[in-house]
Amino acid sequence: QVQLVESGGRLVQAGGSLRLSCAASGRTFSANAMGWFRQAPGKEREFVVVISWSGSSEYYADSVKGRFTISRDKAKNTVYLQMNSLKPEDTAVYYCAARRAPAGISPHPADYAYWGQGTQVTVSS
């Protein structure tokens, strides 16, 4: 099993920045690509960004491209999501997820085996 714990969510004004962290523990060698998803009230969970285990491949949703950046520190088993130029429509619970190795990157939530509990990001206008 792989456990994922997100942190860093809070209230921020539009135009501001936040950095989310996702720390992985447990059988981390069995995890591969790691992604961020988000879910706003009354909406389905949507893909934000994913990064490969090596860090060589990334894939962003169009809605966050150019504003969000994903990175990972393999030594710390941690993935980060740097969010800049935040907009009120970015308000959601942000979830970290990991695919079971050796699977590659994917934007589909159903492809992810491990999920964190989520962290709330609220962007005020």
Backbone as XML, in Angstrom:
<?xml version="1.0"?>
<chain id="A" units="angstrom">
  <residue number="1" name="GLN">
    <atom name="N" x="0.832" y="-1.204" z="0.000"/>
    <atom name="CA" x="0.000" y="0.000" z="0.000"/>
    <atom name="C" x="0.863" y="1.248" z="0.000"/>
  </residue>
  <residue number="2" name="VAL">
    <atom name="N" x="0.343" y="2.297" z="-0.616"/>
    <atom name="CA" x="1.004" y="3.591" z="-0.638"/>
    <atom name="C" x="0.068" y="4.599" z="0.027"/>
  </residue>
  <residue number="3" name="GLN">
    <atom name="N" x="0.602" y="5.352" z="0.953"/>
    <atom name="CA" x="-0.189" y="6.395" z="1.604"/>
    <atom name="C" x="0.265" y="7.751" z="1.073"/>
  </residue>
  <residue number="4" name="LEU">
    <atom name="N" x="-0.709" y="8.600" z="0.796"/>
    <atom name="CA" x="-0.432" y="9.941" z="0.272"/>
    <atom name="C" x="-1.066" y="10.981" z="1.195"/>
  </residue>
  <residue number="5" name="VAL">
    <atom name="N" x="-0.299" y="11.986" z="1.535"/>
    <atom name="CA" x="-0.806" y="13.042" z="2.412"/>
    <atom name="C" x="-0.522" y="14.390" z="1.777"/>
  </residue>
  <residue number="6" name="GLU">
    <atom name="N" x="-1.598" y="15.121" z="1.481"/>
    <atom name="CA" x="-1.452" y="16.452" z="0.889"/>
    <atom name="C" x="-1.394" y="17.517" z="1.979"/>
  </residue>
  <residue number="7" name="SER">
    <atom name="N" x="-0.775" y="18.621" z="1.660"/>
    <atom name="CA" x="-0.749" y="19.767" z="2.565"/>
    <atom name="C" x="-0.525" y="21.031" z="1.743"/>
  </residue>
  <residue number="8" name="GLY">
    <atom name="N" x="-0.793" y="22.173" z="2.383"/>
    <atom name="CA" x="-0.517" y="23.449" z="1.743"/>
    <atom name="C" x="-1.732" y="24.225" z="1.300"/>
  </residue>
  <residue number="9" name="GLY">
    <atom name="N" x="-2.901" y="23.612" z="1.321"/>
    <atom name="CA" x="-4.091" y="24.337" z="0.891"/>
    <atom name="C" x="-4.513" y="25.382" z="1.915"/>
  </residue>
  <residue number="10" name="ARG">
    <atom name="N" x="-5.043" y="26.484" z="1.419"/>
    <atom name="CA" x="-5.546" y="27.544" z="2.302"/>
    <atom name="C" x="-6.308" y="28.556" z="1.478"/>
  </residue>
  <residue number="11" name="LEU">
    <atom name="N" x="-6.767" y="29.605" z="2.145"/>
    <atom name="CA" x="-7.441" y="30.709" z="1.477"/>
    <atom name="C" x="-6.397" y="31.674" z="0.929"/>
  </residue>
  <residue number="12" name="VAL">
    <atom name="N" x="-6.575" y="32.071" z="-0.338"/>
    <atom name="CA" x="-5.643" y="33.004" z="-0.963"/>
    <atom name="C" x="-6.436" y="33.927" z="-1.884"/>
  </residue>
  <residue number="13" name="GLN">
    <atom name="N" x="-5.929" y="35.121" z="-2.085"/>
    <atom name="CA" x="-6.602" y="36.066" z="-2.969"/>
    <atom name="C" x="-6.295" y="35.763" z="-4.434"/>
  </residue>
  <residue number="14" name="ALA">
    <atom name="N" x="-7.190" y="36.140" z="-5.298"/>
    <atom name="CA" x="-6.973" y="35.971" z="-6.734"/>
    <atom name="C" x="-5.675" y="36.657" z="-7.129"/>
  </residue>
  <residue number="15" name="GLY">
    <atom name="N" x="-4.924" y="35.975" z="-7.993"/>
    <atom name="CA" x="-3.629" y="36.481" z="-8.412"/>
    <atom name="C" x="-2.483" y="35.997" z="-7.547"/>
  </residue>
  <residue number="16" name="GLY">
    <atom name="N" x="-2.808" y="35.389" z="-6.424"/>
    <atom name="CA" x="-1.785" y="34.912" z="-5.509"/>
    <atom name="C" x="-1.229" y="33.557" z="-5.900"/>
  </residue>
  <residue number="17" name="SER">
    <atom name="N" x="-0.363" y="33.035" z="-5.036"/>
    <atom name="CA" x="0.315" y="31.762" z="-5.296"/>
    <atom name="C" x="0.202" y="30.847" z="-4.094"/>
  </residue>
  <residue number="18" name="LEU">
    <atom name="N" x="0.274" y="29.556" z="-4.363"/>
    <atom name="CA" x="0.299" y="28.534" z="-3.330"/>
    <atom name="C" x="1.174" y="27.393" z="-3.810"/>
  </residue>
  <residue number="19" name="ARG">
    <atom name="N" x="1.771" y="26.685" z="-2.853"/>
    <atom name="CA" x="2.467" y="25.453" z="-3.201"/>
    <atom name="C" x="1.883" y="24.319" z="-2.374"/>
  </residue>
  <residue number="20" name="LEU">
    <atom name="N" x="1.367" y="23.332" z="-3.073"/>
    <atom name="CA" x="0.853" y="22.138" z="-2.420"/>
    <atom name="C" x="1.943" y="21.066" z="-2.401"/>
  </residue>
  <residue number="21" name="SER">
    <atom name="N" x="1.909" y="20.257" z="-1.357"/>
    <atom name="CA" x="2.842" y="19.140" z="-1.244"/>
    <atom name="C" x="2.066" y="17.845" z="-1.091"/>
  </residue>
  <residue number="22" name="CYS">
    <atom name="N" x="2.647" y="16.772" z="-1.593"/>
    <atom name="CA" x="2.061" y="15.441" z="-1.442"/>
    <atom name="C" x="3.196" y="14.502" z="-1.036"/>
  </residue>
  <residue number="23" name="ALA">
    <atom name="N" x="3.144" y="14.043" z="0.194"/>
    <atom name="CA" x="4.164" y="13.143" z="0.708"/>
    <atom name="C" x="3.677" y="11.708" z="0.612"/>
  </residue>
  <residue number="24" name="ALA">
    <atom name="N" x="4.498" y="10.853" z="0.016"/>
    <atom name="CA" x="4.153" y="9.441" z="-0.139"/>
    <atom name="C" x="4.923" y="8.612" z="0.869"/>
  </residue>
  <residue number="25" name="SER">
    <atom name="N" x="4.268" y="7.598" z="1.412"/>
    <atom name="CA" x="4.926" y="6.678" z="2.352"/>
    <atom name="C" x="4.393" y="5.277" z="2.101"/>
  </residue>
  <residue number="26" name="GLY">
    <atom name="N" x="5.005" y="4.316" z="2.752"/>
    <atom name="CA" x="4.603" y="2.926" z="2.556"/>
    <atom name="C" x="5.410" y="2.296" z="1.422"/>
  </residue>
  <residue number="27" name="ARG">
    <atom name="N" x="4.765" y="1.496" z="0.638"/>
    <atom name="CA" x="5.437" y="0.794" z="-0.455"/>
    <atom name="C" x="5.564" y="1.718" z="-1.664"/>
  </residue>
  <residue number="28" name="THR">
    <atom name="N" x="6.350" y="2.778" z="-1.472"/>
    <atom name="CA" x="6.439" y="3.803" z="-2.518"/>
    <atom name="C" x="7.066" y="3.280" z="-3.798"/>
  </residue>
  <residue number="29" name="PHE">
    <atom name="N" x="7.804" y="2.169" z="-3.711"/>
    <atom name="CA" x="8.418" y="1.640" z="-4.925"/>
    <atom name="C" x="7.363" y="1.088" z="-5.873"/>
  </residue>
  <residue number="30" name="SER">
    <atom name="N" x="6.168" y="0.839" z="-5.316"/>
    <atom name="CA" x="5.100" y="0.315" z="-6.155"/>
    <atom name="C" x="4.299" y="1.420" z="-6.833"/>
  </residue>
  <residue number="31" name="ALA">
    <atom name="N" x="4.627" y="2.675" z="-6.532"/>
    <atom name="CA" x="3.950" y="3.809" z="-7.155"/>
    <atom name="C" x="4.767" y="4.302" z="-8.326"/>
  </residue>
  <residue number="32" name="ASN">
    <atom name="N" x="4.090" y="4.897" z="-9.280"/>
    <atom name="CA" x="4.797" y="5.370" z="-10.460"/>
    <atom name="C" x="4.377" y="6.807" z="-10.757"/>
  </residue>
  <residue number="33" name="ALA">
    <atom name="N" x="3.666" y="7.025" z="-11.817"/>
    <atom name="CA" x="3.239" y="8.388" z="-12.156"/>
    <atom name="C" x="2.371" y="8.950" z="-11.044"/>
  </residue>
  <residue number="34" name="MET">
    <atom name="N" x="2.546" y="10.233" z="-10.774"/>
    <atom name="CA" x="1.771" y="10.882" z="-9.723"/>
    <atom name="C" x="1.092" y="12.119" z="-10.283"/>
  </residue>
  <residue number="35" name="GLY">
    <atom name="N" x="-0.130" y="12.301" z="-9.902"/>
    <atom name="CA" x="-0.895" y="13.405" z="-10.453"/>
    <atom name="C" x="-1.642" y="14.191" z="-9.405"/>
  </residue>
  <residue number="36" name="TRP">
    <atom name="N" x="-2.120" y="15.333" z="-9.839"/>
    <atom name="CA" x="-3.006" y="16.163" z="-9.018"/>
    <atom name="C" x="-4.352" y="16.276" z="-9.732"/>
  </residue>
  <residue number="37" name="PHE">
    <atom name="N" x="-5.384" y="16.129" z="-8.944"/>
    <atom name="CA" x="-6.745" y="16.305" z="-9.420"/>
    <atom name="C" x="-7.437" y="17.286" z="-8.490"/>
  </residue>
  <residue number="38" name="ARG">
    <atom name="N" x="-8.569" y="17.802" z="-8.927"/>
    <atom name="CA" x="-9.319" y="18.695" z="-8.055"/>
    <atom name="C" x="-10.811" y="18.485" z="-8.247"/>
  </residue>
  <residue number="39" name="GLN">
    <atom name="N" x="-11.542" y="18.830" z="-7.195"/>
    <atom name="CA" x="-12.984" y="18.679" z="-7.246"/>
    <atom name="C" x="-13.644" y="19.858" z="-6.561"/>
  </residue>
  <residue number="40" name="ALA">
    <atom name="N" x="-14.419" y="20.600" z="-7.327"/>
    <atom name="CA" x="-15.172" y="21.729" z="-6.793"/>
    <atom name="C" x="-16.557" y="21.244" z="-6.370"/>
  </residue>
  <residue number="41" name="PRO">
    <atom name="N" x="-17.214" y="21.953" z="-5.479"/>
    <atom name="CA" x="-18.555" y="21.541" z="-5.031"/>
    <atom name="C" x="-19.517" y="21.365" z="-6.198"/>
  </residue>
  <residue number="42" name="GLY">
    <atom name="N" x="-20.186" y="20.232" z="-6.232"/>
    <atom name="CA" x="-21.165" y="19.971" z="-7.274"/>
    <atom name="C" x="-20.586" y="19.578" z="-8.621"/>
  </residue>
  <residue number="43" name="LYS">
    <atom name="N" x="-19.267" y="19.419" z="-8.665"/>
    <atom name="CA" x="-18.637" y="19.066" z="-9.939"/>
    <atom name="C" x="-17.886" y="17.749" z="-9.813"/>
  </residue>
  <residue number="44" name="GLU">
    <atom name="N" x="-17.598" y="17.162" z="-10.962"/>
    <atom name="CA" x="-16.823" y="15.926" z="-10.964"/>
    <atom name="C" x="-15.338" y="16.229" z="-10.726"/>
  </residue>
  <residue number="45" name="ARG">
    <atom name="N" x="-14.649" y="15.208" z="-10.266"/>
    <atom name="CA" x="-13.216" y="15.350" z="-10.075"/>
    <atom name="C" x="-12.565" y="15.537" z="-11.440"/>
  </residue>
  <residue number="46" name="GLU">
    <atom name="N" x="-11.667" y="16.520" z="-11.531"/>
    <atom name="CA" x="-11.037" y="16.799" z="-12.814"/>
    <atom name="C" x="-9.515" y="16.734" z="-12.716"/>
  </residue>
  <residue number="47" name="PHE">
    <atom name="N" x="-8.933" y="16.369" z="-13.805"/>
    <atom name="CA" x="-7.482" y="16.255" z="-13.920"/>
    <atom name="C" x="-6.841" y="17.630" z="-13.908"/>
  </residue>
  <residue number="48" name="VAL">
    <atom name="N" x="-5.705" y="17.752" z="-13.224"/>
    <atom name="CA" x="-4.940" y="19.001" z="-13.204"/>
    <atom name="C" x="-3.593" y="18.812" z="-13.901"/>
  </residue>
  <residue number="49" name="VAL">
    <atom name="N" x="-2.803" y="17.863" z="-13.400"/>
    <atom name="CA" x="-1.467" y="17.655" z="-13.943"/>
    <atom name="C" x="-0.954" y="16.308" z="-13.468"/>
  </residue>
  <residue number="50" name="VAL">
    <atom name="N" x="-0.041" y="15.721" z="-14.248"/>
    <atom name="CA" x="0.593" y="14.461" z="-13.866"/>
    <atom name="C" x="2.069" y="14.527" z="-14.245"/>
  </residue>
  <residue number="51" name="ILE">
    <atom name="N" x="2.875" y="13.805" z="-13.460"/>
    <atom name="CA" x="4.306" y="13.718" z="-13.735"/>
    <atom name="C" x="4.734" y="12.260" z="-13.660"/>
  </residue>
  <residue number="52" name="SER">
    <atom name="N" x="5.655" y="11.880" z="-14.522"/>
    <atom name="CA" x="6.145" y="10.510" z="-14.522"/>
    <atom name="C" x="7.067" y="10.277" z="-13.329"/>
  </residue>
  <residue number="53" name="TRP">
    <atom name="N" x="7.341" y="9.005" z="-13.051"/>
    <atom name="CA" x="8.209" y="8.681" z="-11.913"/>
    <atom name="C" x="9.582" y="9.318" z="-12.070"/>
  </residue>
  <residue number="54" name="SER">
    <atom name="N" x="10.110" y="9.291" z="-13.280"/>
    <atom name="CA" x="11.439" y="9.867" z="-13.518"/>
    <atom name="C" x="11.411" y="11.390" z="-13.502"/>
  </residue>
  <residue number="55" name="GLY">
    <atom name="N" x="10.236" y="11.955" z="-13.708"/>
    <atom name="CA" x="10.132" y="13.407" z="-13.780"/>
    <atom name="C" x="10.352" y="13.944" z="-15.185"/>
  </residue>
  <residue number="56" name="SER">
    <atom name="N" x="10.575" y="13.055" z="-16.135"/>
    <atom name="CA" x="10.899" y="13.488" z="-17.485"/>
    <atom name="C" x="9.661" y="13.826" z="-18.308"/>
  </residue>
  <residue number="57" name="SER">
    <atom name="N" x="8.509" y="13.366" z="-17.872"/>
    <atom name="CA" x="7.267" y="13.636" z="-18.615"/>
    <atom name="C" x="6.250" y="14.311" z="-17.716"/>
  </residue>
  <residue number="58" name="GLU">
    <atom name="N" x="5.601" y="15.326" z="-18.255"/>
    <atom name="CA" x="4.547" y="16.045" z="-17.541"/>
    <atom name="C" x="3.406" y="16.301" z="-18.516"/>
  </residue>
  <residue number="59" name="TYR">
    <atom name="N" x="2.210" y="16.378" z="-17.969"/>
    <atom name="CA" x="1.051" y="16.661" z="-18.803"/>
    <atom name="C" x="0.091" y="17.516" z="-17.991"/>
  </residue>
  <residue number="60" name="TYR">
    <atom name="N" x="-0.302" y="18.667" z="-18.551"/>
    <atom name="CA" x="-1.134" y="19.624" z="-17.839"/>
    <atom name="C" x="-2.503" y="19.767" z="-18.491"/>
  </residue>
  <residue number="61" name="ALA">
    <atom name="N" x="-3.499" y="20.009" z="-17.670"/>
    <atom name="CA" x="-4.795" y="20.400" z="-18.192"/>
    <atom name="C" x="-4.662" y="21.797" z="-18.792"/>
  </residue>
  <residue number="62" name="ASP">
    <atom name="N" x="-5.415" y="22.063" z="-19.841"/>
    <atom name="CA" x="-5.339" y="23.366" z="-20.508"/>
    <atom name="C" x="-5.664" y="24.507" z="-19.551"/>
  </residue>
  <residue number="63" name="SER">
    <atom name="N" x="-6.542" y="24.234" z="-18.613"/>
    <atom name="CA" x="-6.999" y="25.286" z="-17.704"/>
    <atom name="C" x="-5.912" y="25.793" z="-16.760"/>
  </residue>
  <residue number="64" name="VAL">
    <atom name="N" x="-4.849" y="25.013" z="-16.585"/>
    <atom name="CA" x="-3.798" y="25.421" z="-15.646"/>
    <atom name="C" x="-2.445" y="25.602" z="-16.324"/>
  </residue>
  <residue number="65" name="LYS">
    <atom name="N" x="-2.373" y="25.276" z="-17.596"/>
    <atom name="CA" x="-1.099" y="25.363" z="-18.321"/>
    <atom name="C" x="-0.567" y="26.785" z="-18.275"/>
  </residue>
  <residue number="66" name="GLY">
    <atom name="N" x="0.711" y="26.910" z="-17.938"/>
    <atom name="CA" x="1.332" y="28.221" z="-17.851"/>
    <atom name="C" x="1.200" y="28.877" z="-16.486"/>
  </residue>
  <residue number="67" name="ARG">
    <atom name="N" x="0.339" y="28.330" z="-15.630"/>
    <atom name="CA" x="0.157" y="28.883" z="-14.287"/>
    <atom name="C" x="0.606" y="27.913" z="-13.197"/>
  </residue>
  <residue number="68" name="PHE">
    <atom name="N" x="0.413" y="26.638" z="-13.427"/>
    <atom name="CA" x="0.765" y="25.614" z="-12.439"/>
    <atom name="C" x="2.005" y="24.866" z="-12.913"/>
  </residue>
  <residue number="69" name="THR">
    <atom name="N" x="2.809" y="24.420" z="-11.953"/>
    <atom name="CA" x="3.998" y="23.627" z="-12.259"/>
    <atom name="C" x="4.101" y="22.475" z="-11.267"/>
  </residue>
  <residue number="70" name="ILE">
    <atom name="N" x="4.272" y="21.278" z="-11.805"/>
    <atom name="CA" x="4.447" y="20.105" z="-10.959"/>
    <atom name="C" x="5.926" y="19.747" z="-10.899"/>
  </residue>
  <residue number="71" name="SER">
    <atom name="N" x="6.348" y="19.230" z="-9.755"/>
    <atom name="CA" x="7.719" y="18.757" z="-9.619"/>
    <atom name="C" x="7.726" y="17.638" z="-8.593"/>
  </residue>
  <residue number="72" name="ARG">
    <atom name="N" x="8.802" y="16.872" z="-8.573"/>
    <atom name="CA" x="8.888" y="15.805" z="-7.584"/>
    <atom name="C" x="10.306" y="15.693" z="-7.071"/>
  </residue>
  <residue number="73" name="ASP">
    <atom name="N" x="10.399" y="15.329" z="-5.806"/>
    <atom name="CA" x="11.670" y="15.081" z="-5.137"/>
    <atom name="C" x="11.655" y="13.607" z="-4.750"/>
  </residue>
  <residue number="74" name="LYS">
    <atom name="N" x="12.314" y="12.795" z="-5.552"/>
    <atom name="CA" x="12.266" y="11.360" z="-5.309"/>
    <atom name="C" x="12.928" y="10.978" z="-3.994"/>
  </residue>
  <residue number="75" name="ALA">
    <atom name="N" x="13.938" y="11.699" z="-3.604"/>
    <atom name="CA" x="14.626" y="11.396" z="-2.344"/>
    <atom name="C" x="13.689" y="11.574" z="-1.157"/>
  </residue>
  <residue number="76" name="LYS">
    <atom name="N" x="12.764" y="12.508" z="-1.280"/>
    <atom name="CA" x="11.811" y="12.776" z="-0.204"/>
    <atom name="C" x="10.467" y="12.117" z="-0.466"/>
  </residue>
  <residue number="77" name="ASN">
    <atom name="N" x="10.323" y="11.429" z="-1.582"/>
    <atom name="CA" x="9.039" y="10.830" z="-1.949"/>
    <atom name="C" x="7.917" y="11.867" z="-1.898"/>
  </residue>
  <residue number="78" name="THR">
    <atom name="N" x="8.191" y="13.024" z="-2.431"/>
    <atom name="CA" x="7.235" y="14.128" z="-2.361"/>
    <atom name="C" x="7.034" y="14.754" z="-3.736"/>
  </residue>
  <residue number="79" name="VAL">
    <atom name="N" x="5.784" y="15.080" z="-4.023"/>
    <atom name="CA" x="5.430" y="15.786" z="-5.246"/>
    <atom name="C" x="4.870" y="17.151" z="-4.859"/>
  </residue>
  <residue number="80" name="TYR">
    <atom name="N" x="5.218" y="18.144" z="-5.637"/>
    <atom name="CA" x="4.784" y="19.509" z="-5.349"/>
    <atom name="C" x="3.938" y="20.046" z="-6.503"/>
  </residue>
  <residue number="81" name="LEU">
    <atom name="N" x="3.023" y="20.936" z="-6.161"/>
    <atom name="CA" x="2.253" y="21.648" z="-7.169"/>
    <atom name="C" x="2.354" y="23.139" z="-6.858"/>
  </residue>
  <residue number="82" name="GLN">
    <atom name="N" x="3.121" y="23.839" z="-7.683"/>
    <atom name="CA" x="3.242" y="25.278" z="-7.540"/>
    <atom name="C" x="2.143" y="25.925" z="-8.367"/>
  </residue>
  <residue number="83" name="MET">
    <atom name="N" x="1.307" y="26.710" z="-7.703"/>
    <atom name="CA" x="0.163" y="27.329" z="-8.365"/>
    <atom name="C" x="0.323" y="28.834" z="-8.316"/>
  </residue>
  <residue number="84" name="ASN">
    <atom name="N" x="0.433" y="29.449" z="-9.468"/>
    <atom name="CA" x="0.571" y="30.897" z="-9.576"/>
    <atom name="C" x="-0.636" y="31.491" z="-10.290"/>
  </residue>
  <residue number="85" name="SER">
    <atom name="N" x="-0.784" y="32.803" z="-10.182"/>
    <atom name="CA" x="-1.888" y="33.509" z="-10.848"/>
    <atom name="C" x="-3.224" y="32.818" z="-10.596"/>
  </residue>
  <residue number="86" name="LEU">
    <atom name="N" x="-3.475" y="32.524" z="-9.351"/>
    <atom name="CA" x="-4.679" y="31.776" z="-9.003"/>
    <atom name="C" x="-5.949" y="32.572" z="-9.314"/>
  </residue>
  <residue number="87" name="LYS">
    <atom name="N" x="-6.973" y="31.834" z="-9.709"/>
    <atom name="CA" x="-8.264" y="32.417" z="-10.069"/>
    <atom name="C" x="-9.344" y="31.822" z="-9.169"/>
  </residue>
  <residue number="88" name="PRO">
    <atom name="N" x="-10.448" y="32.521" z="-8.992"/>
    <atom name="CA" x="-11.535" y="31.958" z="-8.177"/>
    <atom name="C" x="-11.994" y="30.590" z="-8.672"/>
  </residue>
  <residue number="89" name="GLU">
    <atom name="N" x="-11.929" y="30.363" z="-9.965"/>
    <atom name="CA" x="-12.345" y="29.064" z="-10.507"/>
    <atom name="C" x="-11.371" y="27.935" z="-10.184"/>
  </residue>
  <residue number="90" name="ASP">
    <atom name="N" x="-10.244" y="28.257" z="-9.589"/>
    <atom name="CA" x="-9.317" y="27.221" z="-9.116"/>
    <atom name="C" x="-9.729" y="26.681" z="-7.740"/>
  </residue>
  <residue number="91" name="THR">
    <atom name="N" x="-10.737" y="27.292" z="-7.149"/>
    <atom name="CA" x="-11.211" y="26.848" z="-5.839"/>
    <atom name="C" x="-11.723" y="25.418" z="-5.916"/>
  </residue>
  <residue number="92" name="ALA">
    <atom name="N" x="-11.182" y="24.557" z="-5.076"/>
    <atom name="CA" x="-11.553" y="23.134" z="-5.085"/>
    <atom name="C" x="-10.774" y="22.416" z="-3.988"/>
  </residue>
  <residue number="93" name="VAL">
    <atom name="N" x="-11.159" y="21.178" z="-3.754"/>
    <atom name="CA" x="-10.318" y="20.277" z="-2.965"/>
    <atom name="C" x="-9.333" y="19.640" z="-3.940"/>
  </residue>
  <residue number="94" name="TYR">
    <atom name="N" x="-8.068" y="19.739" z="-3.611"/>
    <atom name="CA" x="-7.022" y="19.194" z="-4.471"/>
    <atom name="C" x="-6.545" y="17.855" z="-3.905"/>
  </residue>
  <residue number="95" name="TYR">
    <atom name="N" x="-6.517" y="16.861" z="-4.785"/>
    <atom name="CA" x="-6.125" y="15.512" z="-4.400"/>
    <atom name="C" x="-4.848" y="15.104" z="-5.126"/>
  </residue>
  <residue number="96" name="CYS">
    <atom name="N" x="-3.997" y="14.438" z="-4.391"/>
    <atom name="CA" x="-2.810" y="13.816" z="-4.965"/>
    <atom name="C" x="-3.144" y="12.348" z="-5.229"/>
  </residue>
  <residue number="97" name="ALA">
    <atom name="N" x="-2.625" y="11.803" z="-6.321"/>
    <atom name="CA" x="-2.898" y="10.409" z="-6.653"/>
    <atom name="C" x="-1.669" y="9.784" z="-7.290"/>
  </residue>
  <residue number="98" name="ALA">
    <atom name="N" x="-1.558" y="8.470" z="-7.157"/>
    <atom name="CA" x="-0.429" y="7.754" z="-7.729"/>
    <atom name="C" x="-0.919" y="6.524" z="-8.485"/>
  </residue>
  <residue number="99" name="ARG">
    <atom name="N" x="-0.271" y="6.250" z="-9.585"/>
    <atom name="CA" x="-0.575" y="5.042" z="-10.339"/>
    <atom name="C" x="0.311" y="3.914" z="-9.834"/>
  </residue>
  <residue number="100" name="ARG">
    <atom name="N" x="-0.167" y="2.720" z="-10.012"/>
    <atom name="CA" x="0.607" y="1.554" z="-9.632"/>
    <atom name="C" x="1.652" y="1.302" z="-10.715"/>
  </residue>
  <residue number="101" name="ALA">
    <atom name="N" x="2.917" y="1.095" z="-10.287"/>
    <atom name="CA" x="3.991" y="0.816" z="-11.247"/>
    <atom name="C" x="3.688" y="-0.451" z="-12.029"/>
  </residue>
  <residue number="102" name="PRO">
    <atom name="N" x="4.063" y="-0.530" z="-13.296"/>
    <atom name="CA" x="4.909" y="0.398" z="-14.051"/>
    <atom name="C" x="4.117" y="1.342" z="-14.962"/>
  </residue>
  <residue number="103" name="ALA">
    <atom name="N" x="2.868" y="1.616" z="-14.615"/>
    <atom name="CA" x="2.024" y="2.431" z="-15.481"/>
    <atom name="C" x="2.592" y="3.839" z="-15.653"/>
  </residue>
  <residue number="104" name="GLY">
    <atom name="N" x="2.335" y="4.431" z="-16.817"/>
    <atom name="CA" x="2.812" y="5.766" z="-17.124"/>
    <atom name="C" x="1.794" y="6.830" z="-16.806"/>
  </residue>
  <residue number="105" name="ILE">
    <atom name="N" x="2.010" y="8.021" z="-17.365"/>
    <atom name="CA" x="1.135" y="9.140" z="-17.045"/>
    <atom name="C" x="-0.241" y="8.950" z="-17.670"/>
  </residue>
  <residue number="106" name="SER">
    <atom name="N" x="-1.249" y="9.517" z="-17.017"/>
    <atom name="CA" x="-2.619" y="9.416" z="-17.484"/>
    <atom name="C" x="-3.433" y="10.547" z="-16.886"/>
  </residue>
  <residue number="107" name="PRO">
    <atom name="N" x="-4.395" y="11.110" z="-17.629"/>
    <atom name="CA" x="-5.267" y="12.152" z="-17.081"/>
    <atom name="C" x="-6.568" y="11.604" z="-16.483"/>
  </residue>
  <residue number="108" name="HIS">
    <atom name="N" x="-6.738" y="10.284" z="-16.470"/>
    <atom name="CA" x="-8.002" y="9.672" z="-16.055"/>
    <atom name="C" x="-7.961" y="9.227" z="-14.594"/>
  </residue>
  <residue number="109" name="PRO">
    <atom name="N" x="-8.842" y="9.751" z="-13.773"/>
    <atom name="CA" x="-8.842" y="9.380" z="-12.346"/>
    <atom name="C" x="-8.956" y="7.872" z="-12.115"/>
  </residue>
  <residue number="110" name="ALA">
    <atom name="N" x="-9.681" y="7.182" z="-12.970"/>
    <atom name="CA" x="-9.886" y="5.746" z="-12.781"/>
    <atom name="C" x="-8.591" y="4.951" z="-12.925"/>
  </residue>
  <residue number="111" name="ASP">
    <atom name="N" x="-7.575" y="5.552" z="-13.503"/>
    <atom name="CA" x="-6.295" y="4.856" z="-13.695"/>
    <atom name="C" x="-5.394" y="4.927" z="-12.462"/>
  </residue>
  <residue number="112" name="TYR">
    <atom name="N" x="-5.827" y="5.632" z="-11.437"/>
    <atom name="CA" x="-4.987" y="5.841" z="-10.255"/>
    <atom name="C" x="-5.432" y="4.943" z="-9.110"/>
  </residue>
  <residue number="113" name="ALA">
    <atom name="N" x="-4.439" y="4.264" z="-8.508"/>
    <atom name="CA" x="-4.749" y="3.287" z="-7.461"/>
    <atom name="C" x="-4.725" y="3.895" z="-6.061"/>
  </residue>
  <residue number="114" name="TYR">
    <atom name="N" x="-3.966" y="4.937" z="-5.882"/>
    <atom name="CA" x="-3.769" y="5.492" z="-4.540"/>
    <atom name="C" x="-4.162" y="6.977" z="-4.537"/>
  </residue>
  <residue number="115" name="TRP">
    <atom name="N" x="-4.846" y="7.371" z="-3.468"/>
    <atom name="CA" x="-5.341" y="8.743" z="-3.350"/>
    <atom name="C" x="-5.084" y="9.283" z="-1.950"/>
  </residue>
  <residue number="116" name="GLY">
    <atom name="N" x="-4.807" y="10.587" z="-1.891"/>
    <atom name="CA" x="-4.721" y="11.262" z="-0.610"/>
    <atom name="C" x="-6.108" y="11.717" z="-0.167"/>
  </residue>
  <residue number="117" name="GLN">
    <atom name="N" x="-6.152" y="12.365" z="1.003"/>
    <atom name="CA" x="-7.432" y="12.765" z="1.569"/>
    <atom name="C" x="-7.893" y="14.124" z="1.043"/>
  </residue>
  <residue number="118" name="GLY">
    <atom name="N" x="-7.008" y="14.853" z="0.390"/>
    <atom name="CA" x="-7.352" y="16.139" z="-0.194"/>
    <atom name="C" x="-6.987" y="17.317" z="0.682"/>
  </residue>
  <residue number="119" name="THR">
    <atom name="N" x="-6.766" y="18.458" z="0.046"/>
    <atom name="CA" x="-6.486" y="19.696" z="0.762"/>
    <atom name="C" x="-7.285" y="20.814" z="0.079"/>
  </residue>
  <residue number="120" name="GLN">
    <atom name="N" x="-7.922" y="21.653" z="0.887"/>
    <atom name="CA" x="-8.814" y="22.675" z="0.351"/>
    <atom name="C" x="-8.028" y="23.904" z="-0.101"/>
  </residue>
  <residue number="121" name="VAL">
    <atom name="N" x="-8.298" y="24.321" z="-1.331"/>
    <atom name="CA" x="-7.756" y="25.575" z="-1.855"/>
    <atom name="C" x="-8.941" y="26.483" z="-2.164"/>
  </residue>
  <residue number="122" name="THR">
    <atom name="N" x="-8.937" y="27.653" z="-1.572"/>
    <atom name="CA" x="-10.002" y="28.610" z="-1.801"/>
    <atom name="C" x="-9.385" y="29.908" z="-2.299"/>
  </residue>
  <residue number="123" name="VAL">
    <atom name="N" x="-9.842" y="30.365" z="-3.464"/>
    <atom name="CA" x="-9.322" y="31.590" z="-4.059"/>
    <atom name="C" x="-10.438" y="32.631" z="-4.032"/>
  </residue>
  <residue number="124" name="SER">
    <atom name="N" x="-10.198" y="33.696" z="-3.316"/>
    <atom name="CA" x="-11.215" y="34.750" z="-3.199"/>
    <atom name="C" x="-11.002" y="35.813" z="-4.276"/>
  </residue>
  <residue number="125" name="SER">
    <atom name="N" x="-12.096" y="36.380" z="-4.719"/>
    <atom name="CA" x="-12.014" y="37.398" z="-5.784"/>
    <atom name="C" x="-11.846" y="38.797" z="-5.208"/>
  </residue>
</chain>
